[in-house]
Amino acid sequence: MSHQAYVLWTLALAVALWWPAARLVWVLSVRRLERKLDRKLDANEIDGQKRRAWVISAALCLLFSALFNLRLLNAAGAS
C-alpha cells in the first residue's frame, strides 16, 4: 500500500466515523454538564458543547483511523 493510499483511506475512515462520534461525544458531554450543574443548559452552552465535541471527535477519529490503517498495513505486509 502506498503512502498516498494510506492517507486517503485514513481520511475516508475518519470522515465516516466523525459524525456518529461527534454526536456521541456531544450527547455525553451535555448530559455530564447538566448533571454537574444540576440544571438544563441554555442554547449558548449547548452550542459550545457541540463545537467542543466536534473538535474532540475529529482528533479521535483521525487518530483511530491512522492507527487502524497502520495496523492493516503492517498485517498486510506480514502475510
Secondary structure, 3 states (H helix, E strand, C coil): CCHHHHHHHHHHHHHHHHHHHHHHHHHHHHHHHHHHHCCCCCHHHHHHHHHHHHHHHHHHHHHHHHHHHHHHHHHHHHC
